[in-house]
Amino acid sequence: MSRNSADKGISSILKMVIGAIVGLIFITAVIGLLWLVGILNTGISIGVAVAIGGIFIVLIELVLFITGITQK
């Protein structure tokens, strides 16, 4: 019985770690794309693009966090 709960705890930790790694990769990809857009389109400064990207990233992370809680 206790081993089963320990396995569940380990799997939830692994899910959190994998989710964090995927989130970091996704965040860097989004920031990189926004940075490229900021360079290519002179009408948008890089700072504004990164700020907008940051807002979207926070929203996406919140959604992923909430769905992660509900899946447990």
KELODO-876246 format. One record per atom (N, C-alpha, C): residue in three letters; atom name; x, y, z. Coordinates in Angstrom, 1 decimal. Atoms other than C-alpha are relative to their C-alpha. Example, Ala and Ser with C-alpha at 12.3 -4.5 7.8 and 13.67 -1.06 7.14 Angstrom:
// residues 2
<rest->Ala atom->N u->0.9 v->-1.2 w->0.0>
<rest->Ala atom->CA u->12.3 v->-4.5 w->7.8>
<rest->Ala atom->C u->0.9 v->1.2 w->0.0>
<rest->Ser atom->N u->-0.9 v->-1.1 w->0.0>
<rest->Ser atom->CA u->13.7 v->-1.1 w->7.1>
<rest->Ser atom->C u->-0.8 v->1.1 w->0.8>
***
This chain:
// residues 72
<rest->Met atom->N u->0.8 v->-1.2 w->0.0>
<rest->Met atom->CA u->0.0 v->0.0 w->0.0>
<rest->Met atom->C u->0.9 v->1.3 w->0.0>
<rest->Ser atom->N u->-0.8 v->-1.2 w->-0.1>
<rest->Ser atom->CA u->2.7 v->2.5 w->1.0>
<rest->Ser atom->C u->0.9 v->0.1 w->-1.3>
<rest->Arg atom->N u->-0.8 v->0.0 w->1.2>
<rest->Arg atom->CA u->4.8 v->1.5 w->-2.1>
<rest->Arg atom->C u->-0.8 v->0.6 w->-1.1>
<rest->Asn atom->N u->0.8 v->-0.6 w->1.1>
<rest->Asn atom->CA u->1.9 v->2.4 w->-4.4>
<rest->Asn atom->C u->-0.1 v->1.5 w->0.1>
<rest->Ser atom->N u->0.1 v->-1.4 w->-0.1>
<rest->Ser atom->CA u->1.5 v->5.8 w->-2.9>
<rest->Ser atom->C u->1.4 v->0.7 w->-0.3>
<rest->Ala atom->N u->-1.3 v->-0.5 w->0.3>
<rest->Ala atom->CA u->5.3 v->6.3 w->-3.1>
<rest->Ala atom->C u->0.2 v->0.1 w->-1.6>
<rest->Asp atom->N u->-0.1 v->-0.1 w->1.4>
<rest->Asp atom->CA u->5.2 v->5.4 w->-6.8>
<rest->Asp atom->C u->-0.8 v->1.1 w->-0.6>
<rest->Lys atom->N u->0.8 v->-1.1 w->0.4>
<rest->Lys atom->CA u->2.4 v->7.9 w->-7.3>
<rest->Lys atom->C u->0.7 v->1.3 w->0.2>
<rest->Gly atom->N u->-0.7 v->-1.3 w->-0.3>
<rest->Gly atom->CA u->4.5 v->10.6 w->-5.6>
<rest->Gly atom->C u->1.2 v->0.1 w->-1.0>
<rest->Ile atom->N u->-1.1 v->0.0 w->0.9>
<rest->Ile atom->CA u->7.5 v->9.7 w->-7.8>
<rest->Ile atom->C u->-0.5 v->0.4 w->-1.4>
<rest->Ser atom->N u->0.5 v->-0.3 w->1.3>
<rest->Ser atom->CA u->5.4 v->9.8 w->-11.0>
<rest->Ser atom->C u->-0.4 v->1.4 w->-0.1>
<rest->Ser atom->N u->0.5 v->-1.4 w->0.1>
<rest->Ser atom->CA u->3.9 v->13.2 w->-10.1>
<rest->Ser atom->C u->1.2 v->0.9 w->0.0>
<rest->Ile atom->N u->-1.2 v->-0.8 w->0.0>
<rest->Ile atom->CA u->7.4 v->14.6 w->-9.4>
<rest->Ile atom->C u->0.6 v->-0.1 w->-1.4>
<rest->Leu atom->N u->-0.6 v->0.1 w->1.4>
<rest->Leu atom->CA u->8.6 v->13.2 w->-12.8>
<rest->Leu atom->C u->-0.8 v->0.8 w->-1.0>
<rest->Lys atom->N u->0.8 v->-0.8 w->0.9>
<rest->Lys atom->CA u->5.6 v->14.8 w->-14.5>
<rest->Lys atom->C u->0.3 v->1.5 w->0.2>
<rest->Met atom->N u->-0.3 v->-1.4 w->-0.2>
<rest->Met atom->CA u->6.4 v->18.1 w->-12.9>
<rest->Met atom->C u->1.3 v->0.4 w->-0.6>
<rest->Val atom->N u->-1.4 v->-0.3 w->0.6>
<rest->Val atom->CA u->10.1 v->17.9 w->-13.9>
<rest->Val atom->C u->-0.1 v->0.1 w->-1.5>
<rest->Ile atom->N u->0.1 v->0.1 w->1.5>
<rest->Ile atom->CA u->9.2 v->16.9 w->-17.5>
<rest->Ile atom->C u->-0.8 v->1.3 w->-0.5>
<rest->Gly atom->N u->0.7 v->-1.2 w->0.4>
<rest->Gly atom->CA u->6.6 v->19.7 w->-17.6>
<rest->Gly atom->C u->0.8 v->1.3 w->0.1>
<rest->Ala atom->N u->-0.8 v->-1.1 w->-0.1>
<rest->Ala atom->CA u->9.1 v->22.2 w->-16.4>
<rest->Ala atom->C u->1.0 v->0.1 w->-1.1>
<rest->Ile atom->N u->-1.0 v->0.0 w->1.1>
<rest->Ile atom->CA u->11.7 v->21.2 w->-19.0>
<rest->Ile atom->C u->-0.7 v->0.3 w->-1.3>
<rest->Val atom->N u->0.7 v->-0.4 w->1.2>
<rest->Val atom->CA u->9.1 v->21.3 w->-21.8>
<rest->Val atom->C u->-0.4 v->1.5 w->0.0>
<rest->Gly atom->N u->0.4 v->-1.4 w->-0.1>
<rest->Gly atom->CA u->7.9 v->24.7 w->-20.5>
<rest->Gly atom->C u->1.2 v->0.9 w->-0.3>
<rest->Leu atom->N u->-1.2 v->-0.8 w->0.2>
<rest->Leu atom->CA u->11.5 v->26.0 w->-20.5>
<rest->Leu atom->C u->0.3 v->0.0 w->-1.5>
<rest->Ile atom->N u->-0.3 v->0.1 w->1.5>
<rest->Ile atom->CA u->12.1 v->24.8 w->-24.1>
<rest->Ile atom->C u->-1.0 v->0.8 w->-0.8>
<rest->Phe atom->N u->1.0 v->-0.8 w->0.7>
<rest->Phe atom->CA u->8.8 v->26.3 w->-25.2>
<rest->Phe atom->C u->0.2 v->1.5 w->0.2>
<rest->Ile atom->N u->-0.2 v->-1.4 w->-0.3>
<rest->Ile atom->CA u->9.5 v->29.6 w->-23.4>
<rest->Ile atom->C u->1.2 v->0.6 w->-0.9>
<rest->Thr atom->N u->-1.1 v->-0.5 w->0.8>
<rest->Thr atom->CA u->12.9 v->29.9 w->-25.1>
<rest->Thr atom->C u->-0.3 v->0.1 w->-1.5>
<rest->Ala atom->N u->0.4 v->-0.1 w->1.4>
<rest->Ala atom->CA u->11.4 v->29.1 w->-28.5>
<rest->Ala atom->C u->-0.8 v->1.2 w->-0.3>
<rest->Val atom->N u->0.9 v->-1.1 w->0.2>
<rest->Val atom->CA u->8.7 v->31.7 w->-28.1>
<rest->Val atom->C u->0.8 v->1.3 w->0.1>
<rest->Ile atom->N u->-0.8 v->-1.2 w->-0.1>
<rest->Ile atom->CA u->11.2 v->34.3 w->-26.9>
<rest->Ile atom->C u->0.9 v->0.2 w->-1.2>
<rest->Gly atom->N u->-0.8 v->0.0 w->1.2>
<rest->Gly atom->CA u->13.5 v->33.4 w->-29.8>
<rest->Gly atom->C u->-0.7 v->0.5 w->-1.2>
<rest->Leu atom->N u->0.8 v->-0.4 w->1.1>
<rest->Leu atom->CA u->10.7 v->33.8 w->-32.3>
<rest->Leu atom->C u->-0.4 v->1.4 w->0.1>
<rest->Leu atom->N u->0.4 v->-1.4 w->-0.1>
<rest->Leu atom->CA u->9.6 v->37.1 w->-30.9>
<rest->Leu atom->C u->1.2 v->0.9 w->-0.2>
<rest->Trp atom->N u->-1.2 v->-0.8 w->0.2>
<rest->Trp atom->CA u->13.2 v->38.3 w->-30.9>
<rest->Trp atom->C u->0.3 v->0.1 w->-1.5>
<rest->Leu atom->N u->-0.2 v->-0.1 w->1.5>
<rest->Leu atom->CA u->13.5 v->37.4 w->-34.6>
<rest->Leu atom->C u->-1.0 v->0.9 w->-0.6>
<rest->Val atom->N u->1.1 v->-0.9 w->0.5>
<rest->Val atom->CA u->10.2 v->39.1 w->-35.3>
<rest->Val atom->C u->0.4 v->1.5 w->0.3>
<rest->Gly atom->N u->-0.4 v->-1.4 w->-0.4>
<rest->Gly atom->CA u->11.5 v->42.2 w->-33.4>
<rest->Gly atom->C u->1.2 v->0.5 w->-0.9>
<rest->Ile atom->N u->-1.1 v->-0.4 w->0.9>
<rest->Ile atom->CA u->14.7 v->42.2 w->-35.6>
<rest->Ile atom->C u->-0.5 v->0.2 w->-1.4>
<rest->Leu atom->N u->0.5 v->-0.1 w->1.4>
<rest->Leu atom->CA u->12.9 v->41.6 w->-38.9>
<rest->Leu atom->C u->-0.9 v->1.2 w->-0.2>
<rest->Asn atom->N u->0.9 v->-1.0 w->0.2>
<rest->Asn atom->CA u->10.1 v->44.0 w->-38.3>
<rest->Asn atom->C u->0.4 v->1.2 w->0.9>
<rest->Thr atom->N u->-0.6 v->-1.1 w->-0.7>
<rest->Thr atom->CA u->11.6 v->47.4 w->-37.4>
<rest->Thr atom->C u->-1.1 v->0.8 w->0.8>
<rest->Gly atom->N u->1.0 v->-0.7 w->-0.7>
<rest->Gly atom->CA u->8.2 v->48.7 w->-36.2>
<rest->Gly atom->C u->-0.2 v->-0.5 w->1.4>
<rest->Ile atom->N u->0.2 v->0.6 w->-1.3>
<rest->Ile atom->CA u->8.3 v->46.4 w->-33.2>
<rest->Ile atom->C u->1.4 v->-0.1 w->0.7>
<rest->Ser atom->N u->-1.3 v->0.1 w->-0.7>
<rest->Ser atom->CA u->11.2 v->46.8 w->-30.7>
<rest->Ser atom->C u->0.1 v->-1.4 w->0.7>
<rest->Ile atom->N u->-0.2 v->1.3 w->-0.6>
<rest->Ile atom->CA u->12.7 v->43.7 w->-29.2>
<rest->Ile atom->C u->-0.6 v->0.0 w->1.5>
<rest->Gly atom->N u->0.6 v->0.0 w->-1.4>
<rest->Gly atom->CA u->11.7 v->44.8 w->-25.6>
<rest->Gly atom->C u->-1.5 v->-0.2 w->0.0>
<rest->Val atom->N u->1.4 v->0.2 w->0.0>
<rest->Val atom->CA u->8.1 v->45.1 w->-26.5>
<rest->Val atom->C u->-0.4 v->-1.4 w->-0.4>
<rest->Ala atom->N u->0.3 v->1.4 w->0.4>
<rest->Ala atom->CA u->8.1 v->41.7 w->-28.3>
<rest->Ala atom->C u->0.2 v->-0.9 w->1.2>
<rest->Val atom->N u->-0.3 v->0.9 w->-1.2>
<rest->Val atom->CA u->9.7 v->40.1 w->-25.2>
<rest->Val atom->C u->-1.0 v->0.2 w->1.1>
<rest->Ala atom->N u->1.0 v->-0.2 w->-1.0>
<rest->Ala atom->CA u->7.3 v->41.8 w->-22.9>
<rest->Ala atom->C u->-1.4 v->-0.6 w->-0.3>
<rest->Ile atom->N u->1.2 v->0.7 w->0.4>
<rest->Ile atom->CA u->4.3 v->40.6 w->-24.9>
<rest->Ile atom->C u->0.1 v->-1.5 w->0.1>
<rest->Gly atom->N u->-0.3 v->1.5 w->-0.1>
<rest->Gly atom->CA u->5.9 v->37.1 w->-25.1>
<rest->Gly atom->C u->-0.1 v->-0.4 w->1.5>
<rest->Gly atom->N u->0.1 v->0.3 w->-1.4>
<rest->Gly atom->CA u->6.3 v->37.2 w->-21.3>
<rest->Gly atom->C u->-1.4 v->-0.1 w->0.6>
<rest->Ile atom->N u->1.4 v->0.1 w->-0.5>
<rest->Ile atom->CA u->2.7 v->37.9 w->-20.7>
<rest->Ile atom->C u->-0.7 v->-1.3 w->-0.5>
<rest->Phe atom->N u->0.5 v->1.3 w->0.5>
<rest->Phe atom->CA u->1.7 v->35.0 w->-23.0>
<rest->Phe atom->C u->0.6 v->-1.2 w->0.7>
<rest->Ile atom->N u->-0.6 v->1.1 w->-0.7>
<rest->Ile atom->CA u->4.2 v->32.8 w->-21.3>
<rest->Ile atom->C u->-0.6 v->-0.2 w->1.4>
<rest->Val atom->N u->0.6 v->0.1 w->-1.3>
<rest->Val atom->CA u->2.8 v->33.6 w->-17.9>
<rest->Val atom->C u->-1.4 v->-0.7 w->0.0>
<rest->Leu atom->N u->1.3 v->0.6 w->0.2>
<rest->Leu atom->CA u->-0.7 v->32.8 w->-19.1>
<rest->Leu atom->C u->0.1 v->-1.5 w->-0.3>
<rest->Ile atom->N u->-0.1 v->1.4 w->0.4>
<rest->Ile atom->CA u->0.4 v->29.5 w->-20.7>
<rest->Ile atom->C u->0.5 v->-0.8 w->1.2>
<rest->Glu atom->N u->-0.5 v->0.7 w->-1.1>
<rest->Glu atom->CA u->2.3 v->28.5 w->-17.6>
<rest->Glu atom->C u->-1.1 v->-0.2 w->1.1>
<rest->Leu atom->N u->1.1 v->0.2 w->-0.9>
<rest->Leu atom->CA u->-0.7 v->29.2 w->-15.4>
<rest->Leu atom->C u->-1.0 v->-1.0 w->-0.4>
<rest->Val atom->N u->0.9 v->1.0 w->0.6>
<rest->Val atom->CA u->-2.9 v->27.1 w->-17.7>
<rest->Val atom->C u->0.5 v->-1.4 w->0.2>
<rest->Leu atom->N u->-0.7 v->1.3 w->-0.2>
<rest->Leu atom->CA u->-0.4 v->24.3 w->-17.6>
<rest->Leu atom->C u->0.0 v->-0.4 w->1.4>
<rest->Phe atom->N u->0.0 v->0.3 w->-1.5>
<rest->Phe atom->CA u->-0.1 v->24.5 w->-13.8>
<rest->Phe atom->C u->-1.3 v->-0.4 w->0.5>
<rest->Ile atom->N u->1.3 v->0.3 w->-0.4>
<rest->Ile atom->CA u->-3.8 v->24.5 w->-13.3>
<rest->Ile atom->C u->-0.5 v->-1.4 w->-0.5>
<rest->Thr atom->N u->0.3 v->1.3 w->0.6>
<rest->Thr atom->CA u->-4.3 v->21.5 w->-15.7>
<rest->Thr atom->C u->0.8 v->-1.1 w->0.7>
<rest->Gly atom->N u->-0.8 v->1.0 w->-0.7>
<rest->Gly atom->CA u->-1.5 v->19.7 w->-14.0>
<rest->Gly atom->C u->-0.5 v->-0.3 w->1.4>
<rest->Ile atom->N u->0.6 v->0.3 w->-1.3>
<rest->Ile atom->CA u->-3.2 v->20.1 w->-10.6>
<rest->Ile atom->C u->-1.3 v->-0.8 w->-0.2>
<rest->Thr atom->N u->1.2 v->0.7 w->0.1>
<rest->Thr atom->CA u->-6.5 v->18.9 w->-11.9>
<rest->Thr atom->C u->0.2 v->-1.4 w->-0.5>
<rest->Gln atom->N u->-0.3 v->1.4 w->0.5>
<rest->Gln atom->CA u->-4.9 v->15.8 w->-13.6>
<rest->Gln atom->C u->0.4 v->-0.9 w->1.2>
<rest->Lys atom->N u->-0.4 v->0.9 w->-1.1>
<rest->Lys atom->CA u->-3.6 v->14.6 w->-10.2>
<rest->Lys atom->C u->-1.2 v->-0.5 w->0.7>
***
